[in-house]
Amino acid sequence: MVWFLGWKGPSGFSARSTAEEVTHGLDGSGLFAIVTGASSGIGTETARVLALRGVHVFMAVRNVNAGRDVKDAIIKDNPTAKVDVMELDLTSKTSIKKFASEYCSLNLPLNILINNAGVMATPFILSQDGIELQFATNHIGHFLLTDLLLEKMKNTARESNIEGRIVNVSSEAHKFAYKEGIRFDKINDKSGYGSFGAYGQSKLANILHANELSRHLKEEGVQITVNSLHPGSIATNLLRYHSIVNSLAQVVSGFALKNVQQGAATTCYVALSPQVRGISGKYYCDSNEATPSYHARDPELAKKLWDFSKNLIQ
């Protein structure tokens, strides 16, 4: 009902607000951002709107040619946009390390990291590193990327005295993870695999990662916030592995789902809005703070996942 009525929350924005609307009047000139998965869907819109607000955006994409096409389209509409494309395959630790090394070698600041890329409800597949694909792509890949870029972000925040922001794009689907939350001993268990349960598990991991990293940075006194969010239900190519579900989504998208402009709104809000300044370890939905599941608020589960993930990225 809230969706249809477009009720506004405390931020002044609603589910119907677009990325341009939630960043209206904001100036991101001088800021540098990395957006993963920026060659399609809400990643593309996130990159476009951040560039529109003056942010220098690095599109971290698996398909470089598709990324270049998006870059050209952004610059065609906004000739002053600062956009670069770099290759990143989140299923490969080698690719992630190469990307982080190449970015750091540019000797540029890094103010904003948006962990947006993802896969949804895939058949059981192992990544290049032998980890279940959804957990590998949606969580472990971003966990490693964040870990490798963290010193760069700390130095940027320290030298510029500008708050850094890390944004994990999760999903309300985290509430439909396996009943135990994270199946630490069954990550690669094909026999008990459920495509949507595994997706929910990976999205739960995004929130727990943000919460635990936020705790670490607060203890260090570092001027970097870490938050997670649900972008909304959007008919994008995430549903490509489920043709029937995807077809239904396309049918109802006009009146029951967000469009891409609305889907990127919460990401852009958390990344740029002064309303979020100093706020860390929170979960957002429709450009307003929201309450995630019980598992997502479990600090012990977050700590366990942190240690488990650290071991996996070695």
ZADO-1210 file (C-alpha; in nm, 4 decimals, padded with zeros to 6 digits):
<atoms>
<atom x="00.0000" y="00.0000" z="00.0000" code="MET" pos="1"/>
<atom x="00.2868" y="00.2365" z="00.0815" code="VAL" pos="2"/>
<atom x="00.4204" y="00.1816" z="-00.2701" code="TRP" pos="3"/>
<atom x="00.0950" y="00.2748" z="-00.4406" code="PHE" pos="4"/>
<atom x="00.0373" y="00.5768" z="-00.2188" code="LEU" pos="5"/>
<atom x="00.3971" y="00.6950" z="-00.2411" code="GLY" pos="6"/>
<atom x="00.4071" y="00.7869" z="00.1265" code="TRP" pos="7"/>
<atom x="00.7189" y="00.9812" z="00.2218" code="LYS" pos="8"/>
<atom x="00.9350" y="00.8805" z="00.5147" code="GLY" pos="9"/>
<atom x="01.1347" y="01.1033" z="00.7543" code="PRO" pos="10"/>
<atom x="01.3903" y="01.1741" z="00.4789" code="SER" pos="11"/>
<atom x="01.1202" y="01.3372" z="00.2682" code="GLY" pos="12"/>
<atom x="01.1504" y="01.0658" z="00.0048" code="PHE" pos="13"/>
<atom x="00.9453" y="00.7594" z="-00.0820" code="SER" pos="14"/>
<atom x="00.9520" y="00.4415" z="-00.2870" code="ALA" pos="15"/>
<atom x="00.8575" y="00.6514" z="-00.5886" code="ARG" pos="16"/>
<atom x="01.1506" y="00.8933" z="-00.5544" code="SER" pos="17"/>
<atom x="01.4138" y="00.8688" z="-00.8267" code="THR" pos="18"/>
<atom x="01.7908" y="00.8824" z="-00.7976" code="ALA" pos="19"/>
<atom x="01.7909" y="01.2288" z="-00.9518" code="GLU" pos="20"/>
<atom x="01.5300" y="01.3504" z="-00.7046" code="GLU" pos="21"/>
<atom x="01.7094" y="01.2272" z="-00.3916" code="VAL" pos="22"/>
<atom x="02.0355" y="01.3904" z="-00.5058" code="THR" pos="23"/>
<atom x="01.8822" y="01.7127" z="-00.6393" code="HIS" pos="24"/>
<atom x="02.1010" y="02.0110" z="-00.5541" code="GLY" pos="25"/>
<atom x="02.3911" y="01.8008" z="-00.4253" code="LEU" pos="26"/>
<atom x="02.7426" y="01.8690" z="-00.5490" code="ASP" pos="27"/>
<atom x="02.9780" y="01.5722" z="-00.5640" code="GLY" pos="28"/>
<atom x="03.2565" y="01.7567" z="-00.7446" code="SER" pos="29"/>
<atom x="03.5981" y="01.6354" z="-00.6335" code="GLY" pos="30"/>
<atom x="03.4673" y="01.3008" z="-00.5090" code="LEU" pos="31"/>
<atom x="03.5802" y="00.9681" z="-00.6531" code="PHE" pos="32"/>
<atom x="03.3568" y="00.6615" z="-00.6559" code="ALA" pos="33"/>
<atom x="03.3722" y="00.2987" z="-00.7635" code="ILE" pos="34"/>
<atom x="03.0456" y="00.1330" z="-00.8638" code="VAL" pos="35"/>
<atom x="03.0512" y="-00.2414" z="-00.9256" code="THR" pos="36"/>
<atom x="02.8129" y="-00.3876" z="-01.1808" code="GLY" pos="37"/>
<atom x="02.7662" y="-00.0513" z="-01.3488" code="ALA" pos="38"/>
<atom x="02.7135" y="-00.1848" z="-01.7002" code="SER" pos="39"/>
<atom x="02.3442" y="-00.2629" z="-01.6509" code="SER" pos="40"/>
<atom x="02.0358" y="-00.2043" z="-01.4384" code="GLY" pos="41"/>
<atom x="02.0518" y="00.0088" z="-01.1275" code="ILE" pos="42"/>
<atom x="02.4316" y="00.0065" z="-01.1448" code="GLY" pos="43"/>
<atom x="02.4176" y="00.2009" z="-01.4701" code="THR" pos="44"/>
<atom x="02.1696" y="00.4506" z="-01.3276" code="GLU" pos="45"/>
<atom x="02.3763" y="00.4882" z="-01.0105" code="THR" pos="46"/>
<atom x="02.6875" y="00.5673" z="-01.2162" code="ALA" pos="47"/>
<atom x="02.4949" y="00.8097" z="-01.4386" code="ARG" pos="48"/>
<atom x="02.3418" y="01.0059" z="-01.1517" code="VAL" pos="49"/>
<atom x="02.6630" y="01.0221" z="-00.9472" code="LEU" pos="50"/>
<atom x="02.8423" y="01.1537" z="-01.2583" code="ALA" pos="51"/>
<atom x="02.5572" y="01.4001" z="-01.3105" code="LEU" pos="52"/>
<atom x="02.6273" y="01.5342" z="-00.9602" code="ARG" pos="53"/>
<atom x="02.9956" y="01.5821" z="-01.0406" code="GLY" pos="54"/>
<atom x="03.1428" y="01.2621" z="-00.8952" code="VAL" pos="55"/>
<atom x="03.4276" y="01.0988" z="-01.0887" code="HIS" pos="56"/>
<atom x="03.2900" y="00.7487" z="-01.1355" code="VAL" pos="57"/>
<atom x="03.4873" y="00.4324" z="-01.2026" code="PHE" pos="58"/>
<atom x="03.2629" y="00.1636" z="-01.3429" code="MET" pos="59"/>
<atom x="03.3903" y="-00.1748" z="-01.2267" code="ALA" pos="60"/>
<atom x="03.2433" y="-00.4229" z="-01.4741" code="VAL" pos="61"/>
<atom x="03.2915" y="-00.7777" z="-01.5991" code="ARG" pos="62"/>
<atom x="03.1973" y="-00.6895" z="-01.9562" code="ASN" pos="63"/>
<atom x="03.4261" y="-00.4020" z="-02.0521" code="VAL" pos="64"/>
<atom x="03.2659" y="-00.3482" z="-02.3934" code="ASN" pos="65"/>
<atom x="02.9219" y="-00.3108" z="-02.2347" code="ALA" pos="66"/>
<atom x="03.0759" y="-00.0766" z="-01.9798" code="GLY" pos="67"/>
<atom x="03.2252" y="00.1391" z="-02.2523" code="ARG" pos="68"/>
<atom x="02.8871" y="00.1617" z="-02.4244" code="ASP" pos="69"/>
<atom x="02.7332" y="00.2844" z="-02.0977" code="VAL" pos="70"/>
<atom x="03.0155" y="00.5333" z="-02.0510" code="LYS" pos="71"/>
<atom x="02.9622" y="00.6705" z="-02.4026" code="ASP" pos="72"/>
<atom x="02.5881" y="00.7072" z="-02.3392" code="ALA" pos="73"/>
<atom x="02.6492" y="00.8910" z="-02.0103" code="ILE" pos="74"/>
<atom x="02.8967" y="01.1318" z="-02.1703" code="ILE" pos="75"/>
<atom x="02.6695" y="01.1873" z="-02.4706" code="LYS" pos="76"/>
<atom x="02.3962" y="01.3140" z="-02.2361" code="ASP" pos="77"/>
<atom x="02.6393" y="01.4861" z="-02.0006" code="ASN" pos="78"/>
<atom x="02.9597" y="01.5950" z="-02.1806" code="PRO" pos="79"/>
<atom x="03.1225" y="01.7120" z="-01.8563" code="THR" pos="80"/>
<atom x="03.0787" y="01.3722" z="-01.6881" code="ALA" pos="81"/>
<atom x="03.3920" y="01.2057" z="-01.5530" code="LYS" pos="82"/>
<atom x="03.3542" y="00.8311" z="-01.6104" code="VAL" pos="83"/>
<atom x="03.6084" y="00.5522" z="-01.6474" code="ASP" pos="84"/>
<atom x="03.5669" y="00.1800" z="-01.7079" code="VAL" pos="85"/>
<atom x="03.7767" y="-00.0901" z="-01.5440" code="MET" pos="86"/>
<atom x="03.7484" y="-00.4679" z="-01.5635" code="GLU" pos="87"/>
<atom x="03.6379" y="-00.6563" z="-01.2530" code="LEU" pos="88"/>
<atom x="03.5158" y="-01.0148" z="-01.2222" code="ASP" pos="89"/>
<atom x="03.3856" y="-01.0662" z="-00.8691" code="LEU" pos="90"/>
<atom x="03.3932" y="-01.4447" z="-00.9074" code="THR" pos="91"/>
<atom x="03.7724" y="-01.4371" z="-00.9314" code="SER" pos="92"/>
<atom x="04.0041" y="-01.3367" z="-00.6492" code="LYS" pos="93"/>
<atom x="04.2790" y="-01.2876" z="-00.9076" code="THR" pos="94"/>
<atom x="04.0645" y="-01.0368" z="-01.0988" code="SER" pos="95"/>
<atom x="03.9655" y="-00.8539" z="-00.7795" code="ILE" pos="96"/>
<atom x="04.3270" y="-00.8206" z="-00.6676" code="LYS" pos="97"/>
<atom x="04.4276" y="-00.6985" z="-01.0129" code="LYS" pos="98"/>
<atom x="04.1504" y="-00.4378" z="-01.0130" code="PHE" pos="99"/>
<atom x="04.2391" y="-00.3078" z="-00.6653" code="ALA" pos="100"/>
<atom x="04.6078" y="-00.2907" z="-00.7522" code="SER" pos="101"/>
<atom x="04.5387" y="-00.1033" z="-01.0756" code="GLU" pos="102"/>
<atom x="04.3082" y="00.1454" z="-00.9050" code="TYR" pos="103"/>
<atom x="04.5557" y="00.2130" z="-00.6252" code="CYS" pos="104"/>
<atom x="04.8349" y="00.2611" z="-00.8829" code="SER" pos="105"/>
<atom x="04.6387" y="00.5534" z="-01.0295" code="LEU" pos="106"/>
<atom x="04.7219" y="00.7547" z="-00.7160" code="ASN" pos="107"/>
<atom x="04.3685" y="00.8922" z="-00.7015" code="LEU" pos="108"/>
<atom x="04.1487" y="00.9356" z="-00.3945" code="PRO" pos="109"/>
<atom x="03.8553" y="00.7023" z="-00.3216" code="LEU" pos="110"/>
<atom x="03.5633" y="00.8531" z="-00.1342" code="ASN" pos="111"/>
<atom x="03.2773" y="00.6192" z="-00.2203" code="ILE" pos="112"/>
<atom x="03.2654" y="00.2433" z="-00.2786" code="LEU" pos="113"/>
<atom x="02.9321" y="00.1032" z="-00.3959" code="ILE" pos="114"/>
<atom x="02.9173" y="-00.2755" z="-00.3833" code="ASN" pos="115"/>
<atom x="02.6267" y="-00.3117" z="-00.6235" code="ASN" pos="116"/>
<atom x="02.6948" y="-00.6026" z="-00.8610" code="ALA" pos="117"/>
<atom x="02.5198" y="-00.9316" z="-00.8067" code="GLY" pos="118"/>
<atom x="02.3605" y="-01.2465" z="-00.9401" code="VAL" pos="119"/>
<atom x="02.0233" y="-01.3805" z="-00.8333" code="MET" pos="120"/>
<atom x="01.8787" y="-01.7287" z="-00.7855" code="ALA" pos="121"/>
<atom x="02.1293" y="-01.9058" z="-01.0086" code="THR" pos="122"/>
<atom x="02.1505" y="-02.2812" z="-01.0521" code="PRO" pos="123"/>
<atom x="02.4167" y="-02.4423" z="-00.8327" code="PHE" pos="124"/>
<atom x="02.7495" y="-02.3321" z="-00.9796" code="ILE" pos="125"/>
<atom x="03.0948" y="-02.2947" z="-00.8267" code="LEU" pos="126"/>
<atom x="03.2973" y="-01.9795" z="-00.8894" code="SER" pos="127"/>
<atom x="03.6467" y="-01.9801" z="-01.0352" code="GLN" pos="128"/>
<atom x="03.7745" y="-02.0109" z="-00.6790" code="ASP" pos="129"/>
<atom x="03.5472" y="-02.3030" z="-00.5912" code="GLY" pos="130"/>
<atom x="03.2841" y="-02.1111" z="-00.3921" code="ILE" pos="131"/>
<atom x="02.9071" y="-02.1279" z="-00.4539" code="GLU" pos="132"/>
<atom x="02.8446" y="-01.8590" z="-00.7145" code="LEU" pos="133"/>
<atom x="02.5924" y="-01.6371" z="-00.5364" code="GLN" pos="134"/>
<atom x="02.7887" y="-01.6314" z="-00.2112" code="PHE" pos="135"/>
<atom x="03.1098" y="-01.5764" z="-00.4082" code="ALA" pos="136"/>
<atom x="02.9793" y="-01.2943" z="-00.6281" code="THR" pos="137"/>
<atom x="02.7415" y="-01.1129" z="-00.3962" code="ASN" pos="138"/>
<atom x="02.9407" y="-01.1370" z="-00.0749" code="HIS" pos="139"/>
<atom x="03.2955" y="-01.2758" z="-00.0904" code="ILE" pos="140"/>
<atom x="03.3918" y="-01.0802" z="-00.4017" code="GLY" pos="141"/>
<atom x="03.2759" y="-00.7538" z="-00.2464" code="HIS" pos="142"/>
<atom x="03.4260" y="-00.8470" z="00.0908" code="PHE" pos="143"/>
<atom x="03.7679" y="-00.8917" z="-00.0698" code="LEU" pos="144"/>
<atom x="03.7336" y="-00.5810" z="-00.2857" code="LEU" pos="145"/>
<atom x="03.6423" y="-00.3698" z="00.0167" code="THR" pos="146"/>
<atom x="03.9285" y="-00.5161" z="00.2181" code="ASP" pos="147"/>
<atom x="04.1809" y="-00.4342" z="-00.0555" code="LEU" pos="148"/>
<atom x="04.0557" y="-00.0762" z="-00.1031" code="LEU" pos="149"/>
<atom x="04.0071" y="00.0080" z="00.2632" code="LEU" pos="150"/>
<atom x="04.3501" y="00.1612" z="00.3214" code="GLU" pos="151"/>
<atom x="04.3012" y="00.3797" z="00.0143" code="LYS" pos="152"/>
<atom x="03.9684" y="00.4974" z="00.1542" code="MET" pos="153"/>
<atom x="04.1154" y="00.5571" z="00.5006" code="LYS" pos="154"/>
<atom x="04.3971" y="00.7662" z="00.3561" code="ASN" pos="155"/>
<atom x="04.1521" y="00.9647" z="00.1442" code="THR" pos="156"/>
<atom x="03.9281" y="01.0394" z="00.4415" code="ALA" pos="157"/>
<atom x="04.2259" y="01.1350" z="00.6573" code="ARG" pos="158"/>
<atom x="04.3887" y="01.3617" z="00.3986" code="GLU" pos="159"/>
<atom x="04.0710" y="01.5283" z="00.2708" code="SER" pos="160"/>
<atom x="03.8768" y="01.5337" z="00.5980" code="ASN" pos="161"/>
<atom x="03.5779" y="01.4233" z="00.3897" code="ILE" pos="162"/>
<atom x="03.3712" y="01.1327" z="00.5155" code="GLU" pos="163"/>
<atom x="03.4140" y="00.8172" z="00.3104" code="GLY" pos="164"/>
<atom x="03.1131" y="00.5995" z="00.2390" code="ARG" pos="165"/>
<atom x="03.0856" y="00.2278" z="00.1676" code="ILE" pos="166"/>
<atom x="02.7466" y="00.1132" z="00.0419" code="VAL" pos="167"/>
<atom x="02.6418" y="-00.2532" z="00.0209" code="ASN" pos="168"/>
<atom x="02.3420" y="-00.3153" z="-00.2026" code="VAL" pos="169"/>
<atom x="02.1531" y="-00.5950" z="-00.0281" code="SER" pos="170"/>
<atom x="01.7859" y="-00.6919" z="-00.0625" code="SER" pos="171"/>
<atom x="01.4727" y="-00.7612" z="00.1404" code="GLU" pos="172"/>
<atom x="01.5334" y="-01.1144" z="00.0150" code="ALA" pos="173"/>
<atom x="01.7800" y="-01.1417" z="00.3034" code="HIS" pos="174"/>
<atom x="01.4719" y="-01.2245" z="00.5116" code="LYS" pos="175"/>
<atom x="01.4289" y="-01.5425" z="00.3081" code="PHE" pos="176"/>
<atom x="01.7758" y="-01.6813" z="00.3694" code="ALA" pos="177"/>
<atom x="01.8140" y="-02.0344" z="00.5038" code="TYR" pos="178"/>
<atom x="01.6590" y="-02.0697" z="00.8506" code="LYS" pos="179"/>
<atom x="02.0004" y="-02.0673" z="01.0199" code="GLU" pos="180"/>
<atom x="02.0966" y="-01.7501" z="00.8350" code="GLY" pos="181"/>
<atom x="02.4416" y="-01.8412" z="00.7037" code="ILE" pos="182"/>
<atom x="02.5212" y="-02.2074" z="00.6347" code="ARG" pos="183"/>
<atom x="02.8884" y="-02.1856" z="00.7204" code="PHE" pos="184"/>
<atom x="02.9465" y="-02.5598" z="00.6915" code="ASP" pos="185"/>
<atom x="02.7285" y="-02.6008" z="00.3821" code="LYS" pos="186"/>
<atom x="02.8238" y="-02.3110" z="00.1547" code="ILE" pos="187"/>
<atom x="02.9139" y="-02.5567" z="-00.1214" code="ASN" pos="188"/>
<atom x="02.6562" y="-02.8245" z="-00.0379" code="ASP" pos="189"/>
<atom x="02.4820" y="-02.8988" z="-00.3670" code="LYS" pos="190"/>
<atom x="02.2385" y="-03.1488" z="-00.2124" code="SER" pos="191"/>
<atom x="02.0814" y="-02.8910" z="00.0179" code="GLY" pos="192"/>
<atom x="02.1030" y="-02.6011" z="-00.2254" code="TYR" pos="193"/>
<atom x="01.8053" y="-02.3759" z="-00.2897" code="GLY" pos="194"/>
<atom x="01.8588" y="-02.0977" z="-00.5431" code="SER" pos="195"/>
<atom x="01.6453" y="-01.8411" z="-00.3605" code="PHE" pos="196"/>
<atom x="01.7620" y="-01.9485" z="-00.0137" code="GLY" pos="197"/>
<atom x="02.1229" y="-01.9106" z="-00.1287" code="ALA" pos="198"/>
<atom x="02.0428" y="-01.5693" z="-00.2735" code="TYR" pos="199"/>
<atom x="01.8881" y="-01.4630" z="00.0569" code="GLY" pos="200"/>
<atom x="02.1962" y="-01.5936" z="00.2390" code="GLN" pos="201"/>
<atom x="02.4272" y="-01.3840" z="00.0209" code="SER" pos="202"/>
<atom x="02.2141" y="-01.0727" z="00.0713" code="LYS" pos="203"/>
<atom x="02.2076" y="-01.1318" z="00.4475" code="LEU" pos="204"/>
<atom x="02.5858" y="-01.1509" z="00.4298" code="ALA" pos="205"/>
<atom x="02.5929" y="-00.8053" z="00.2652" code="ASN" pos="206"/>
<atom x="02.4178" y="-00.6543" z="00.5684" code="ILE" pos="207"/>
<atom x="02.6255" y="-00.8415" z="00.8252" code="LEU" pos="208"/>
<atom x="02.9433" y="-00.7373" z="00.6416" code="HIS" pos="209"/>
<atom x="02.8382" y="-00.3714" z="00.6522" code="ALA" pos="210"/>
<atom x="02.7498" y="-00.3909" z="01.0205" code="ASN" pos="211"/>
<atom x="03.0729" y="-00.5571" z="01.1286" code="GLU" pos="212"/>
<atom x="03.2946" y="-00.3344" z="00.9137" code="LEU" pos="213"/>
<atom x="03.1120" y="-00.0339" z="01.0554" code="SER" pos="214"/>
<atom x="03.1912" y="-00.1560" z="01.4068" code="ARG" pos="215"/>
<atom x="03.5602" y="-00.1979" z="01.3237" code="HIS" pos="216"/>
<atom x="03.5860" y="00.1507" z="01.1716" code="LEU" pos="217"/>
<atom x="03.4069" y="00.3119" z="01.4659" code="LYS" pos="218"/>
<atom x="03.6532" y="00.1472" z="01.7046" code="GLU" pos="219"/>
<atom x="03.9415" y="00.2832" z="01.4948" code="GLU" pos="220"/>
<atom x="03.7879" y="00.6297" z="01.4841" code="GLY" pos="221"/>
<atom x="03.8002" y="00.6287" z="01.1037" code="VAL" pos="222"/>
<atom x="03.5843" y="00.8792" z="00.9168" code="GLN" pos="223"/>
<atom x="03.4167" y="00.6183" z="00.6921" code="ILE" pos="224"/>
<atom x="03.0566" y="00.5016" z="00.7168" code="THR" pos="225"/>
<atom x="02.9272" y="00.1640" z="00.6017" code="VAL" pos="226"/>
<atom x="02.5597" y="00.1013" z="00.5330" code="ASN" pos="227"/>
<atom x="02.3462" y="-00.1506" z="00.3462" code="SER" pos="228"/>
<atom x="02.0184" y="-00.1162" z="00.1612" code="LEU" pos="229"/>
<atom x="01.7303" y="-00.2700" z="-00.0264" code="HIS" pos="230"/>
<atom x="01.6927" y="-00.1011" z="-00.3660" code="PRO" pos="231"/>
<atom x="01.3352" y="-00.2205" z="-00.4134" code="GLY" pos="232"/>
<atom x="01.1749" y="-00.4821" z="-00.6325" code="SER" pos="233"/>
<atom x="01.2872" y="-00.4062" z="-00.9858" code="ILE" pos="234"/>
<atom x="01.2499" y="-00.6006" z="-01.3101" code="ALA" pos="235"/>
<atom x="01.6157" y="-00.6253" z="-01.4149" code="THR" pos="236"/>
<atom x="01.8292" y="-00.8973" z="-01.5709" code="ASN" pos="237"/>
<atom x="01.8934" y="-01.0447" z="-01.2245" code="LEU" pos="238"/>
<atom x="01.5942" y="-01.2674" z="-01.2969" code="LEU" pos="239"/>
<atom x="01.7407" y="-01.4105" z="-01.6159" code="ARG" pos="240"/>
<atom x="01.7825" y="-01.7597" z="-01.4687" code="TYR" pos="241"/>
<atom x="01.4074" y="-01.7890" z="-01.4054" code="HIS" pos="242"/>
<atom x="01.2239" y="-01.7269" z="-01.7313" code="SER" pos="243"/>
<atom x="00.8719" y="-01.7679" z="-01.5906" code="ILE" pos="244"/>
<atom x="00.9381" y="-01.5396" z="-01.2932" code="VAL" pos="245"/>
<atom x="01.1098" y="-01.2909" z="-01.5230" code="ASN" pos="246"/>
<atom x="00.8119" y="-01.2895" z="-01.7608" code="SER" pos="247"/>
<atom x="00.5709" y="-01.2256" z="-01.4741" code="LEU" pos="248"/>
<atom x="00.7945" y="-00.9475" z="-01.3443" code="ALA" pos="249"/>
<atom x="00.7878" y="-00.7772" z="-01.6814" code="GLN" pos="250"/>
<atom x="00.4071" y="-00.7961" z="-01.6894" code="VAL" pos="251"/>
<atom x="00.3570" y="-00.6377" z="-01.3463" code="VAL" pos="252"/>
<atom x="00.6574" y="-00.4041" z="-01.3541" code="SER" pos="253"/>
<atom x="00.4585" y="-00.1054" z="-01.4741" code="GLY" pos="254"/>
<atom x="00.2389" y="-00.0914" z="-01.1661" code="PHE" pos="255"/>
<atom x="00.3902" y="-00.3134" z="-00.8951" code="ALA" pos="256"/>
<atom x="00.7673" y="-00.2794" z="-00.9353" code="LEU" pos="257"/>
<atom x="01.0086" y="00.0106" z="-00.9315" code="LYS" pos="258"/>
<atom x="01.1689" y="00.1345" z="-01.2485" code="ASN" pos="259"/>
<atom x="01.5468" y="00.1621" z="-01.2688" code="VAL" pos="260"/>
<atom x="01.5440" y="00.5341" z="-01.1840" code="GLN" pos="261"/>
<atom x="01.3571" y="00.4580" z="-00.8615" code="GLN" pos="262"/>
<atom x="01.5625" y="00.1461" z="-00.7970" code="GLY" pos="263"/>
<atom x="01.8887" y="00.3413" z="-00.7887" code="ALA" pos="264"/>
<atom x="01.7488" y="00.6094" z="-00.5583" code="ALA" pos="265"/>
<atom x="01.8358" y="00.4563" z="-00.2209" code="THR" pos="266"/>
<atom x="02.1913" y="00.3774" z="-00.3336" code="THR" pos="267"/>
<atom x="02.2485" y="00.7355" z="-00.4474" code="CYS" pos="268"/>
<atom x="02.0821" y="00.8698" z="-00.1324" code="TYR" pos="269"/>
<atom x="02.3058" y="00.6689" z="00.1010" code="VAL" pos="270"/>
<atom x="02.6138" y="00.7505" z="-00.1074" code="ALA" pos="271"/>
<atom x="02.5659" y="01.1281" z="-00.1290" code="LEU" pos="272"/>
<atom x="02.2958" y="01.2691" z="00.0969" code="SER" pos="273"/>
<atom x="02.4021" y="01.4925" z="00.3871" code="PRO" pos="274"/>
<atom x="02.1123" y="01.3378" z="00.5810" code="GLN" pos="275"/>
<atom x="02.3200" y="01.0204" z="00.6125" code="VAL" pos="276"/>
<atom x="02.6380" y="01.1969" z="00.7264" code="ARG" pos="277"/>
<atom x="02.7885" y="01.0238" z="01.0295" code="GLY" pos="278"/>
<atom x="02.5368" y="00.7385" z="01.0220" code="ILE" pos="279"/>
<atom x="02.6891" y="00.3926" z="00.9963" code="SER" pos="280"/>
<atom x="02.5846" y="00.0311" z="01.0358" code="GLY" pos="281"/>
<atom x="02.2269" y="00.0965" z="00.9273" code="LYS" pos="282"/>
<atom x="01.9934" y="-00.0574" z="00.6692" code="TYR" pos="283"/>
<atom x="01.7934" y="00.1562" z="00.4271" code="TYR" pos="284"/>
<atom x="01.4887" y="00.1058" z="00.2092" code="CYS" pos="285"/>
<atom x="01.3087" y="00.3652" z="-00.0074" code="ASP" pos="286"/>
<atom x="01.5700" y="00.6260" z="00.0953" code="SER" pos="287"/>
<atom x="01.4750" y="00.5888" z="00.4607" code="ASN" pos="288"/>
<atom x="01.6204" y="00.3902" z="00.7491" code="GLU" pos="289"/>
<atom x="01.4526" y="00.0503" z="00.7864" code="ALA" pos="290"/>
<atom x="01.4728" y="-00.2549" z="01.0100" code="THR" pos="291"/>
<atom x="01.6314" y="-00.5713" z="00.8703" code="PRO" pos="292"/>
<atom x="01.5710" y="-00.9254" z="00.9946" code="SER" pos="293"/>
<atom x="01.6669" y="-01.0693" z="01.3312" code="TYR" pos="294"/>
<atom x="01.9650" y="-01.2496" z="01.1779" code="HIS" pos="295"/>
<atom x="02.0825" y="-00.9256" z="01.0141" code="ALA" pos="296"/>
<atom x="02.0901" y="-00.7594" z="01.3576" code="ARG" pos="297"/>
<atom x="02.2853" y="-01.0401" z="01.5255" code="ASP" pos="298"/>
<atom x="02.6340" y="-00.9084" z="01.6171" code="PRO" pos="299"/>
<atom x="02.7671" y="-01.2565" z="01.6939" code="GLU" pos="300"/>
<atom x="02.6612" y="-01.3822" z="01.3514" code="LEU" pos="301"/>
<atom x="02.8292" y="-01.0779" z="01.1962" code="ALA" pos="302"/>
<atom x="03.1545" y="-01.1531" z="01.3783" code="LYS" pos="303"/>
<atom x="03.1415" y="-01.5190" z="01.2767" code="LYS" pos="304"/>
<atom x="03.0823" y="-01.4263" z="00.9129" code="LEU" pos="305"/>
<atom x="03.3702" y="-01.1768" z="00.9283" code="TRP" pos="306"/>
<atom x="03.6160" y="-01.4426" z="01.0451" code="ASP" pos="307"/>
<atom x="03.4765" y="-01.6988" z="00.7978" code="PHE" pos="308"/>
<atom x="03.5101" y="-01.4506" z="00.5082" code="SER" pos="309"/>
<atom x="03.8634" y="-01.3494" z="00.6097" code="LYS" pos="310"/>
<atom x="03.9657" y="-01.7133" z="00.5842" code="ASN" pos="311"/>
<atom x="03.8046" y="-01.7512" z="00.2419" code="LEU" pos="312"/>
<atom x="03.9880" y="-01.4542" z="00.0901" code="ILE" pos="313"/>
<atom x="04.3324" y="-01.5726" z="00.1923" code="GLN" pos="314"/>
</atoms>
